[in-house]
């Protein structure tokens, strides 16, 4: 019974909504400053996210036989997972001697930043974007078709992608709001909720990826039997 529920296409969307909502409502009962404390580097949410990426790397090594092209597909997922872990750990703030945001547009537009750093980080950024583009081209058609066929893994990946995109939109909203309103920031309580939603959404990303890997593994095992 539990195996059937876990392999249902509706398992991940329902489980994610329940867990995410529970976390949001429990933390939102705090005062704005207490909410913001939960979103800082080294706080509970940040630690849980880092642990998730560590578990994801371990799971990828454990399930490496599930990948047909181990040197390419498996290697790409390891590369992206380690990259996400390093980003979550704040490595981007330690790479440049002159700026704390080497992978943002303002870093490349700042004339005070060295050209060699711009070239180096530009190449790294192009590599990451190239890997993501490769995965999009390779799987986009399959994911669209399988989504409407209620494929379990596809639905989990859809939840993962939507969560990642939404977290980035929410991350940029306070800054965009301030620019659009002449430097006036969001009210503190509203800003705290935005920060919480963004950080919690990012926290769930490695765990959603693990769900997709496990579902893919058990579905393959079920078909083999």
Secondary structure as UniProt FT lines:
FT   HELIX           2..6
FT   HELIX           9..27
FT   TURN            28..29
FT   HELIX           32..38
FT   TURN            41..42
FT   HELIX           44..62
FT   HELIX           64..66
FT   HELIX           70..74
FT   HELIX           75..88
FT   TURN            89..90
FT   HELIX           91..93
FT   TURN            102..103
FT   HELIX           105..109
FT   TURN            111..112
FT   HELIX           115..148
FT   TURN            149..150
FT   HELIX           152..180
FT   TURN            181..183
FT   HELIX           188..224
//
